[in-house]
Amino acid sequence: QVQLVESGGGSVQSGGSLRLSCVASEMRYCMAWFRQAQGRLREGVASISNDGITKYLDSAKDRFTISRDNAKNTLTLQMSGLKPEDTAMYYCAATGAPWPCRKEIRTAVVSSFDYWGQGIQVSVSS
């Protein structure tokens, strides 16, 4: 059983930055960040494979950067230029299967990921 613990969320004003971290008990081949806004479905934001292939939601491109440090069992999401529509609960997710990281993250299916963190709130005010 892989445990994932997120940190780094909070409240910022529009245009601000936040850095989310996820510490894993074990890293898996495909790691990702999802988010779920109130009243909406959970959606994939960014993913990264063990060999460094990254995928981003169109609205996150050029603003968010996903990275992983396998030596420290850590997944990171650096977010800049935050907008009110980025407000959501953000979740770290992991799977040993390679194919979720080979698909566009906008098509990611929640059930494709085996392990989830508890989530952390990001709130962006205008």
Backbone torsions as a table, in degrees:
resi	resn	phi	psi	omega
1	GLN	NA	124.0	178.9
2	VAL	-92.9	130.9	176.5
3	GLN	-105.6	136.1	-178.6
4	LEU	-125.1	130.4	-179.0
5	VAL	-129.4	116.6	-179.4
6	GLU	-89.3	153.7	173.7
7	SER	-153.5	165.1	173.3
8	GLY	103.4	-1.8	179.4
9	GLY	-71.9	-179.7	178.4
10	GLY	158.0	-163.2	-178.6
11	SER	-115.8	131.9	178.2
12	VAL	-138.6	164.8	174.6
13	GLN	-88.1	159.9	178.8
14	SER	-53.1	134.4	-177.4
15	GLY	92.9	-8.8	-178.6
16	GLY	-79.6	-177.9	-177.1
17	SER	-129.7	151.2	172.5
18	LEU	-144.9	152.5	177.1
19	ARG	-123.6	115.4	177.8
20	LEU	-95.1	139.0	176.3
21	SER	-124.5	149.2	177.1
22	CYS	-134.2	117.0	176.6
23	VAL	-97.4	126.4	-177.3
24	ALA	-108.5	143.8	174.2
25	SER	-67.8	-30.8	172.8
26	GLU	-148.9	138.9	175.2
27	MET	-81.2	153.0	176.8
28	ARG	-122.0	165.1	-175.2
29	TYR	-54.3	-47.5	-176.5
30	CYS	-113.5	120.7	178.4
31	MET	-119.9	147.0	-175.8
32	ALA	-152.0	162.5	170.2
33	TRP	-114.6	132.1	173.0
34	PHE	-117.2	165.5	172.3
35	ARG	-144.5	154.4	178.1
36	GLN	-138.9	112.9	175.8
37	ALA	-84.1	157.7	-177.8
38	GLN	-58.2	128.1	177.8
39	GLY	78.9	6.7	-177.6
40	ARG	-123.9	163.7	177.6
41	LEU	-74.5	154.5	175.9
42	ARG	-70.2	135.2	-178.2
43	GLU	-129.6	147.8	176.6
44	GLY	-74.3	136.8	-179.5
45	VAL	-106.0	-45.7	-179.1
46	ALA	-160.5	149.4	176.2
47	SER	-136.9	158.1	178.3
48	ILE	-146.1	130.6	178.7
49	SER	-87.7	170.3	-179.3
50	ASN	-66.1	-23.5	177.5
51	ASP	-98.8	18.4	168.1
52	GLY	87.7	6.9	177.4
53	ILE	-75.4	128.3	-178.2
54	THR	-116.3	149.4	175.6
55	LYS	-134.2	143.3	-179.2
56	TYR	-132.6	147.6	167.2
57	LEU	-64.0	140.6	-177.0
58	ASP	-52.2	-41.7	-176.8
59	SER	-70.6	-13.0	-178.8
60	ALA	-99.8	-16.7	-179.1
61	LYS	-59.2	143.1	179.0
62	ASP	70.6	-3.6	176.5
63	ARG	-119.4	-34.1	-176.6
64	PHE	-112.0	147.3	175.4
65	THR	-132.5	123.8	176.7
66	ILE	-99.3	141.4	177.9
67	SER	-149.3	163.1	179.2
68	ARG	-140.2	146.6	175.5
69	ASP	-126.7	98.1	-175.5
70	ASN	-66.0	-29.1	-179.7
71	ALA	-68.2	-27.7	-179.9
72	LYS	-107.0	5.7	-179.7
73	ASN	52.9	44.5	-174.3
74	THR	-128.9	135.7	172.6
75	LEU	-112.9	137.2	-176.3
76	THR	-129.4	146.2	171.8
77	LEU	-128.9	107.6	175.4
78	GLN	-88.8	121.1	-177.1
79	MET	-118.1	128.6	176.5
80	SER	-132.3	167.5	-178.2
81	GLY	56.6	39.9	-175.2
82	LEU	-64.3	145.1	-178.4
83	LYS	-122.4	156.9	177.7
84	PRO	-54.4	-32.3	-179.8
85	GLU	-72.4	-6.5	173.3
86	ASP	-83.0	-6.9	179.2
87	THR	-61.5	124.2	-176.9
88	ALA	-178.0	170.9	167.0
89	MET	-87.2	129.4	-178.7
90	TYR	-105.7	135.6	-176.4
91	TYR	-123.4	138.2	170.7
92	CYS	-88.8	139.8	-178.8
93	ALA	-140.2	154.3	-177.0
94	ALA	-147.6	148.6	173.1
95	THR	-152.3	150.0	176.6
96	GLY	-83.9	-13.0	-179.9
97	ALA	-73.1	139.6	-178.3
98	PRO	-80.4	-28.9	-168.0
99	TRP	-68.2	-28.5	177.5
100	PRO	-62.3	-26.4	178.7
101	CYS	-86.2	-6.8	178.9
102	ARG	-97.5	-9.3	178.9
103	LYS	-97.1	159.9	173.8
104	GLU	-63.2	135.7	-174.2
105	ILE	-64.0	-24.8	179.9
106	ARG	-67.5	-17.9	178.1
107	THR	-99.1	4.5	-176.2
108	ALA	-62.2	140.8	179.6
109	VAL	-110.0	131.6	-178.1
110	VAL	-52.9	-41.1	-176.8
111	SER	-68.4	-11.0	178.5
112	SER	-74.9	-17.0	-178.3
113	PHE	-105.8	132.8	-173.0
114	ASP	-86.7	-27.1	-172.9
115	TYR	-128.8	142.1	-176.5
116	TRP	-137.2	145.0	169.8
117	GLY	-81.4	177.8	-176.8
118	GLN	-81.8	-13.8	179.0
119	GLY	96.0	153.1	178.0
120	ILE	-144.0	140.7	-173.6
121	GLN	-84.0	134.7	170.2
122	VAL	-121.9	124.5	-179.6
123	SER	-125.7	128.4	-178.5
124	VAL	-121.5	120.7	-179.6
125	SER	-100.9	150.4	-178.3
126	SER	-86.3	NA	NA
